Structures are given as C-alpha cells and as structure tokens.
C-alpha cells in the first residue's frame, strides 16, 4: 500500500526540518524540557550497545504510559526471562521514573525526533523484534519505518477521546494507513474501539484499560515516614493535578472547610508546577497561609495550604491524604484525569462533572459507589467533610470498580503480544 499524500508531505517537511532540530533541542534543554546530556538519543544516535538476544521495544509519551509499559515489562519478564526490553519516552520525568522502575534487563532511551533520518538510525541500531506503542502516541515516521522493516507492531491500551477521533477522520486515508500497520490493536474502552473500527474498517479488540492494572510507583518511604507524623491528627485533603481555573474553586472550598475545621490542611498539587507563583497569589488573596514544597518548606500548625509545586511526588501526596479531588474535572475542556493511582493508594476519590476522557471508568466508579461528585466549591467542601466524617465511599468499593473496569486487560494484551513474538520467530 502506497503512502497517502499527507504522509508524503509530512515526511518531506520533517526531512527539511532536521537540520534545525539540534538548536530546538538545545532551547528546550535550557527550559528543563530535555536532558542535554542525552540529546544524542533524541537525534537517533544511541551510545548504549544493543543487548544480545531478542529485544522488545515499548514506547509511550510520558509518565502515565510509562507505568503501563513498566507493568508489561514486568509481566513479560516473568514469562520470558530471556527477553531484553527497550522503553522509550519523551519527557525527563518519565525517564527518571523508568530508571528506578525497570528490571535489570530493561533500559530507557529518549524517543528519537520524528524525522526519517533519526528514526532510521534508531531502528538500525536497536533492531527490535517487537514494537509496542501505548495509547495514542503514533509518530508517523516511527510507525512507517518500523513497518518497513517487518517488525511486528502492537498498539496497546489505545485511548482516544471524541476530539482525537474527529481529528483522525479529517485524514481518513492517513488513519487507515498508520493504524493498518499494526498487527494487533487493543482498545481501552468502547468509544475507542468503535472509533477505530469506523476509521479502519477492521475489527478492533476491546482489551480493557491497562492503566487499571498498572502498578503505580510507591511513595518515597523516607519522606512518608518523615512527613506522616507532622500531619498526624490533622484533617488533610489533596487537590491533585489542578489546572488554571480550578485552583480558585479548590481554594474557596478550603476556606469553607476551614470555617468548620480550622486545623484542616489542603495539599494543592498543580498539574504544571511552573504555575506555582500564580497559585500562591490566589491563596494569599483569600488570606490563606501557604508553604511551598519546592522551597523545602514543611507545613506547621498554622499552615493552611501546602503547595506541592514539584514533579514526580504524586504517590507521596496520595499516600498522605485520605481524600483526593482528581482535578481536570471542575471545568470543561480538560477531560479529567485518571483516579486509579489515588484508589490504589487508598485515598477516597472526589471528581468534578467534566470527565469525558474517562467517562466509562467514572461510570463504573459511580455504579459501585466508589466516588463522590462535586460541581462547585460548596459541594467540594461538603464532599471532603463527608469522607472525614466516615461517610465516604465504602472500603473496597474502588478496588471492586477497578477490577470490573479493567476487564482482564493485562491477560488479553499479553496473549496478543506473545502471539506477535511467536510470529516473529517463525518469520526469522
């Protein structure tokens, strides 16, 4: 099948852009978005040798996908201890997470920029026996060049919201071509399954959501043991992954909470910590005393808001807070965030009304009575107090919801990946 015109144009444009990319990467490094010591990886010039034997390459965008991929690596290692694993991502945070999470036979590299040259150098060096892409991270050159080398490919935990599906429909020939390169696609939900079947005209497996079975990173035990006594006896709640427009609602809710429980503490963890100055001003405008994690400040008895303006510490905040608002849900246009990590840490879940990216999962939570809904500051304050009063979701409700919602995704996905590996052995 020949390349669609849009892909031919894209490949041409990325070739023309290639000489300028080192400067772009340098600028990103100055802003903390790239690791300058590993820029060569982004240019498709790896320095680590390829390990002997069969190599499985797994790729995801960032931290959330990294947890899914690390879980797959763990499961495949148990079944096939002879396999080696290469995991690629694009963010420094995910690189740090995977450096601690991967087993001895696994390694992390930054994904090459999506130019034909960088991608070809990457693939010629690593020569993977199986390529696994997570969710919707489909770089066209990466897909095209992998397929040209007859490397079996799987798209696992495929997830697309309505906007993503509409965007694909604007280029149906491109969608059919790229998605048709995969030997197996496992959809995380029915919306994605139906959308991909409509785009490709092919049957798509409804595998279930792998994120519901992914093992989350544990809270730093040293920090947890140090901080837990500082918060002992105080009512604590967390606003996790807040966005602009949500912090005002959260802070107003906390003022209402403080009116009844003056010793309450809000841990406010913004999605983008570089917005911390603006959030601190919002708290000051409301007369709330605030300390910032980035300044190595611990809360004392007078602290009302602990601004968790750091990266990579969400497991710690979930472990410290008995109840968490999963933000991205209080205002439209964001789509909501995943409640799984909070539930796995034992923190009761509160959500706002706008969760289209996770609507099926939240529907299962509601069916099992595993969450509280809050549409505004008043309702949010009431939901927090409900959990503190012992009237929140029953213990075990979230675990039941997660087991139901996952649908055996891990077992289904592993069976498909093993089939692709076996097919590769036959071809070889």
C-alpha positions as CSV (number, residue, x, y, z in Angstrom):
1,X,0.0,0.0,0.0
2,X,1.5,3.3,-1.1
3,X,1.8,6.3,1.3
4,X,-1.1,8.7,1.4
5,X,-0.4,12.2,0.2
6,X,-0.5,13.7,3.7
7,X,2.2,11.3,4.9
8,X,4.4,12.0,1.8
9,X,4.1,15.7,2.6
10,X,4.8,15.1,6.3
11,X,7.9,13.1,5.6
12,X,9.2,15.7,3.3
13,X,8.7,18.5,5.8
14,X,10.4,16.6,8.6
15,X,13.4,16.0,6.4
16,X,13.6,19.7,5.7
17,X,13.3,20.4,9.5
18,X,16.0,18.0,10.5
19,X,19.0,20.4,10.4
20,X,17.2,22.8,12.7
21,X,16.3,20.3,15.4
22,X,19.6,20.3,17.4
23,X,19.0,24.0,18.1
24,X,15.4,23.4,19.0
25,X,16.5,20.6,21.5
26,X,19.1,22.9,23.0
27,X,16.5,25.6,23.6
28,X,14.2,23.0,25.2
29,X,17.0,21.8,27.4
30,X,17.5,25.4,28.7
31,X,13.9,25.3,29.8
32,X,14.3,22.0,31.5
33,X,12.3,20.1,28.9
34,X,15.2,18.0,27.6
35,X,18.2,16.3,29.1
36,X,21.2,18.0,27.5
37,X,23.5,15.0,28.3
38,X,21.2,12.7,26.3
39,X,20.5,14.9,23.3
40,X,22.1,12.3,21.1
41,X,19.3,9.9,21.8
42,X,16.7,12.3,20.5
43,X,18.7,12.6,17.3
44,X,18.7,8.8,16.8
45,X,22.4,8.3,17.8
46,X,22.3,5.9,20.8
47,X,25.5,5.1,22.6
48,X,24.4,2.1,24.6
49,X,25.0,-1.2,22.7
50,X,22.2,-3.4,21.7
51,X,21.9,-6.3,24.1
52,X,22.2,-9.8,22.6
53,X,19.1,-11.9,22.0
54,X,15.5,-10.9,21.4
55,X,14.6,-7.3,22.2
56,X,11.2,-5.8,22.8
57,X,10.8,-2.1,22.2
58,X,8.0,-0.3,24.1
59,X,7.1,3.4,23.5
60,X,4.8,5.8,25.3
61,X,4.5,9.5,25.7
62,X,5.1,10.3,29.3
63,X,4.6,9.2,32.9
64,X,1.1,7.6,32.6
65,X,2.1,5.5,29.7
66,X,5.4,4.6,31.4
67,X,3.6,2.9,34.2
68,X,1.6,0.8,31.7
69,X,4.8,-0.1,29.8
70,X,6.7,-1.0,33.0
71,X,3.8,-3.3,34.0
72,X,4.0,-5.0,30.6
73,X,7.8,-5.4,31.0
74,X,7.3,-7.0,34.5
75,X,4.7,-9.4,33.2
76,X,6.7,-10.4,30.1
77,X,9.9,-10.8,32.1
78,X,8.1,-13.3,34.3
79,X,7.0,-15.3,31.3
80,X,10.1,-14.8,29.1
81,X,13.2,-14.2,31.2
82,X,15.4,-14.3,28.1
83,X,13.8,-11.1,26.6
84,X,15.5,-7.7,26.7
85,X,13.5,-4.5,26.9
86,X,14.0,-1.0,25.5
87,X,11.5,1.6,26.7
88,X,11.3,5.0,25.0
89,X,9.5,8.1,26.2
90,X,9.8,11.8,25.5
91,X,9.9,13.5,28.9
92,X,12.6,13.9,31.6
93,X,10.1,12.9,34.3
94,X,9.3,9.6,32.7
95,X,13.0,8.9,32.2
96,X,13.6,9.4,35.9
97,X,10.6,7.1,36.8
98,X,11.7,4.3,34.5
99,X,15.3,4.4,35.7
100,X,14.0,3.3,39.0
101,X,11.2,1.1,37.8
102,X,12.7,-1.1,35.1
103,X,14.3,-4.5,35.8
104,X,17.9,-5.4,35.1
105,X,17.1,-6.5,31.5
106,X,15.3,-3.2,30.7
107,X,16.8,0.1,29.6
108,X,15.3,3.6,28.9
109,X,16.1,5.8,25.9
110,X,14.6,9.0,24.8
111,X,12.5,8.6,21.6
112,X,14.1,10.0,18.5
113,X,12.6,13.1,17.0
114,X,10.3,12.1,14.2
115,X,12.4,12.7,11.2
116,X,13.2,9.9,8.7
117,X,16.9,10.1,9.5
118,X,16.7,10.0,13.2
119,X,14.2,7.2,13.2
120,X,16.2,5.1,10.7
121,X,19.3,5.5,12.8
122,X,17.4,4.4,15.9
123,X,15.9,1.3,14.3
124,X,19.1,0.2,12.6
125,X,20.9,0.3,15.9
126,X,18.3,-1.4,18.1
127,X,16.7,-3.8,15.6
128,X,13.8,-4.7,17.9
129,X,11.9,-8.0,17.5
130,X,8.6,-6.4,18.6
131,X,7.4,-2.8,18.8
132,X,4.7,-1.9,21.3
133,X,3.1,1.6,21.2
134,X,0.9,2.8,24.1
135,X,-2.4,4.7,23.9
136,X,-2.3,7.3,21.0
137,X,1.5,8.0,20.7
138,X,1.7,7.5,17.0
139,X,4.6,9.4,15.3
140,X,4.2,8.9,11.6
141,X,7.8,8.3,10.6
142,X,8.3,6.0,13.6
143,X,5.3,3.9,12.5
144,X,6.2,3.9,8.8
145,X,9.9,3.0,9.2
146,X,9.1,0.2,11.8
147,X,6.6,-1.3,9.5
148,X,9.0,-1.2,6.5
149,X,11.4,-3.4,8.5
150,X,8.7,-6.0,9.0
151,X,8.9,-5.5,12.8
152,X,5.6,-6.7,14.3
153,X,3.8,-3.8,16.0
154,X,1.1,-3.6,18.6
155,X,-0.9,-0.6,19.8
156,X,-1.8,-1.3,23.5
157,X,-4.3,0.5,25.7
158,X,-5.4,2.5,22.7
159,X,-7.4,5.5,24.0
160,X,-8.9,8.3,22.0
161,X,-11.4,10.9,23.1
162,X,-14.0,12.3,20.8
163,X,-11.8,15.2,19.6
164,X,-9.0,12.8,18.7
165,X,-11.3,10.6,16.7
166,X,-12.7,13.7,14.9
167,X,-9.1,14.8,14.0
168,X,-8.3,11.3,12.6
169,X,-11.5,11.5,10.5
170,X,-10.2,14.6,8.7
171,X,-7.4,12.4,7.2
172,X,-9.1,9.0,6.9
173,X,-6.5,7.7,4.4
174,X,-3.7,8.6,6.7
175,X,-5.5,7.0,9.7
176,X,-6.2,3.8,7.8
177,X,-2.6,3.6,6.6
178,X,-0.9,4.2,10.0
179,X,-3.3,2.1,12.0
180,X,-3.2,-0.7,9.4
181,X,0.5,-1.2,10.1
182,X,-0.3,-2.7,13.5
183,X,-0.6,-6.5,13.9
184,X,-2.8,-6.0,16.9
185,X,-4.7,-3.1,18.4
186,X,-6.2,-3.3,21.9
187,X,-8.7,-0.6,22.7
188,X,-9.0,0.5,26.3
189,X,-12.7,1.4,26.0
190,X,-15.7,1.0,23.7
191,X,-15.5,4.6,22.4
192,X,-12.0,4.0,21.1
193,X,-12.9,0.6,19.8
194,X,-15.9,1.9,17.9
195,X,-14.0,4.9,16.6
196,X,-11.0,2.8,15.4
197,X,-13.2,0.3,13.7
198,X,-15.0,3.1,11.9
199,X,-11.7,4.6,10.8
200,X,-10.0,1.4,9.7
201,X,-12.9,-0.9,8.7
202,X,-11.1,-3.6,10.7
203,X,-12.2,-5.4,13.8
204,X,-10.5,-3.9,16.9
205,X,-10.2,-5.9,20.2
206,X,-11.8,-4.4,23.3
207,X,-9.0,-5.4,25.6
208,X,-9.8,-3.1,28.6
209,X,-7.8,-0.4,30.3
210,X,-4.3,-1.5,31.2
211,X,-3.9,1.6,33.5
212,X,-6.3,-0.1,35.9
213,X,-3.8,-2.9,36.4
214,X,-0.6,-0.9,36.2
215,X,1.4,-1.0,39.4
216,X,1.9,2.7,40.5
217,X,5.2,4.0,41.9
218,X,5.3,3.8,45.6
219,X,5.6,6.9,47.8
220,X,9.1,7.7,48.9
221,X,9.3,5.7,52.2
222,X,11.8,8.0,53.8
223,X,9.7,11.1,53.1
224,X,6.5,9.4,54.0
225,X,7.9,8.3,57.4
226,X,9.2,11.8,58.0
227,X,6.0,13.7,57.0
228,X,3.3,11.5,58.3
229,X,4.0,12.4,62.0
230,X,3.9,16.1,61.0
231,X,0.4,15.7,59.8
232,X,-0.9,13.4,62.4
233,X,-4.2,14.4,63.9
234,X,-4.9,17.0,61.2
235,X,-7.7,16.6,58.6
236,X,-5.9,16.5,55.3
237,X,-7.2,16.6,51.7
238,X,-5.5,16.7,48.3
239,X,-6.3,18.5,45.1
240,X,-4.4,16.5,42.5
241,X,-3.3,17.8,39.1
242,X,-5.2,21.1,39.1
243,X,-5.4,23.4,36.1
244,X,-5.9,27.1,35.7
245,X,-9.5,28.0,36.6
246,X,-9.7,25.2,39.1
247,X,-7.5,26.5,41.9
248,X,-10.0,29.3,42.6
249,X,-12.7,26.6,43.2
250,X,-10.4,24.5,45.3
251,X,-9.2,27.4,47.5
252,X,-12.8,28.6,48.0
253,X,-13.7,25.1,49.0
254,X,-10.9,25.0,51.5
255,X,-12.0,28.3,53.1
256,X,-15.4,26.7,53.6
257,X,-13.7,23.6,55.1
258,X,-11.6,25.8,57.5
259,X,-14.8,27.6,58.7
260,X,-15.8,24.3,60.4
261,X,-12.3,22.7,60.9
262,X,-9.7,25.4,61.5
263,X,-6.8,22.9,61.6
264,X,-7.5,21.4,58.1
265,X,-4.7,21.2,55.6
266,X,-5.0,21.3,51.8
267,X,-2.2,19.8,49.7
268,X,-2.6,21.5,46.4
269,X,-0.6,19.8,43.6
270,X,-0.9,21.6,40.3
271,X,-0.6,19.8,37.0
272,X,2.0,22.3,35.9
273,X,4.2,23.3,38.9
274,X,5.6,26.3,37.0
275,X,2.2,28.0,37.7
276,X,3.0,27.9,41.5
277,X,3.6,31.7,41.8
278,X,0.1,32.5,40.4
279,X,-1.5,29.9,42.6
280,X,0.3,31.2,45.7
281,X,-1.1,34.7,44.9
282,X,-4.6,33.2,44.7
283,X,-4.2,31.7,48.1
284,X,-2.8,34.9,49.6
285,X,-5.7,36.9,48.1
286,X,-8.0,34.6,50.2
287,X,-6.0,35.1,53.3
288,X,-4.7,31.5,53.3
289,X,-1.3,30.8,54.8
290,X,0.8,28.8,52.3
291,X,4.2,27.0,52.2
292,X,5.8,25.6,49.1
293,X,7.3,22.2,48.7
294,X,9.8,23.5,46.1
295,X,11.3,25.7,48.8
296,X,11.8,22.7,51.1
297,X,9.2,24.1,53.5
298,X,7.2,21.7,55.7
299,X,3.8,22.7,57.0
300,X,3.4,23.7,60.6
301,X,0.2,24.0,62.7
302,X,-0.5,27.4,61.1
303,X,-0.2,26.3,57.5
304,X,-3.5,26.0,55.7
305,X,-2.3,25.3,52.1
306,X,0.7,23.2,51.3
307,X,1.6,24.0,47.6
308,X,3.1,20.8,46.2
309,X,4.9,22.5,43.3
310,X,7.2,19.7,42.5
311,X,7.2,16.9,39.9
312,X,7.1,13.2,40.5
313,X,5.8,13.2,44.1
314,X,2.1,12.5,43.5
315,X,2.4,9.0,45.1
316,X,3.5,10.7,48.3
317,X,0.6,13.1,48.3
318,X,-2.0,10.3,47.7
319,X,-0.4,8.3,50.5
320,X,-0.7,11.3,52.9
321,X,-4.2,12.3,52.0
322,X,-7.3,10.2,53.0
323,X,-9.4,12.0,50.3
324,X,-8.4,13.5,46.9
325,X,-10.1,15.6,44.3
326,X,-9.0,14.3,40.9
327,X,-8.8,17.6,39.1
328,X,-9.0,18.4,35.4
329,X,-12.7,17.8,36.1
330,X,-14.1,21.0,37.6
331,X,-14.1,23.0,34.4
332,X,-14.8,21.9,30.8
333,X,-12.2,21.5,28.1
334,X,-9.6,19.4,30.0
335,X,-11.3,16.0,30.1
336,X,-10.5,14.9,33.6
337,X,-7.6,12.8,35.0
338,X,-7.2,9.2,36.0
339,X,-8.4,8.3,39.5
340,X,-6.6,4.9,39.6
341,X,-3.5,6.0,41.4
342,X,-5.5,7.6,44.2
343,X,-7.6,4.5,44.7
344,X,-4.6,2.2,44.7
345,X,-3.1,4.4,47.4
346,X,-6.3,4.1,49.5
347,X,-7.3,7.8,49.0
348,X,-11.1,8.3,48.5
349,X,-11.9,9.9,45.2
350,X,-13.9,13.1,44.5
351,X,-14.5,14.3,41.0
352,X,-16.0,17.2,39.2
353,X,-18.6,16.8,36.4
354,X,-16.3,17.1,33.4
355,X,-14.5,13.8,32.7
356,X,-15.1,12.9,29.1
357,X,-11.7,11.3,28.7
358,X,-12.5,8.8,31.4
359,X,-16.3,8.6,31.3
360,X,-16.6,4.8,31.2
361,X,-14.2,4.5,34.2
362,X,-16.1,7.1,36.3
363,X,-19.4,5.5,35.3
364,X,-18.1,2.2,36.9
365,X,-16.9,4.1,40.0
366,X,-20.4,5.6,40.3
367,X,-22.1,2.2,39.9
368,X,-20.0,0.8,42.7
369,X,-20.4,3.8,44.9
370,X,-16.7,4.4,44.8
371,X,-16.6,8.2,44.5
372,X,-18.2,11.5,45.4
373,X,-19.3,14.1,42.9
374,X,-18.7,17.9,43.4
375,X,-19.6,20.5,40.8
376,X,-18.6,23.6,42.8
377,X,-16.7,24.9,45.8
378,X,-19.6,24.3,48.2
379,X,-20.2,20.7,47.1
380,X,-16.4,20.1,47.1
381,X,-16.1,21.2,50.7
382,X,-19.1,19.0,51.7
383,X,-17.6,16.0,49.9
384,X,-14.3,16.4,51.8
385,X,-16.1,16.6,55.1
386,X,-18.2,13.6,54.2
387,X,-15.1,11.5,53.9
388,X,-13.5,12.8,57.1
389,X,-16.8,12.0,58.9
390,X,-16.5,8.4,57.9
391,X,-19.4,8.6,55.5
392,X,-17.4,8.4,52.2
393,X,-17.2,5.6,49.7
394,X,-17.0,2.2,51.4
395,X,-13.7,0.5,51.8
396,X,-13.1,-1.8,48.9
397,X,-15.5,-0.1,46.5
398,X,-12.8,1.4,44.4
399,X,-11.0,-1.9,44.2
400,X,-14.2,-3.6,43.0
401,X,-14.7,-0.8,40.4
402,X,-11.2,-1.2,39.1
403,X,-11.4,-5.0,38.8
404,X,-14.7,-4.6,36.9
405,X,-13.5,-1.8,34.6
406,X,-10.2,-3.4,33.7
407,X,-11.9,-6.4,32.0
408,X,-8.8,-8.6,32.2
409,X,-6.8,-6.1,30.1
410,X,-3.4,-7.4,31.1
411,X,-4.1,-11.0,30.3
412,X,-5.7,-10.2,26.9
413,X,-2.8,-7.9,26.0
414,X,-0.1,-10.4,27.0
415,X,-1.7,-13.1,24.9
416,X,-1.7,-10.8,21.9
417,X,2.0,-9.8,22.4
418,X,3.1,-13.3,22.8
419,X,1.4,-14.2,19.5
420,X,3.2,-11.5,17.7
421,X,6.5,-12.6,19.2
422,X,5.9,-16.2,18.1
423,X,5.0,-15.0,14.6
424,X,8.4,-13.1,14.5
425,X,10.2,-16.3,15.5
426,X,8.6,-18.2,12.6
427,X,9.5,-15.5,10.1
428,X,13.1,-15.3,11.4
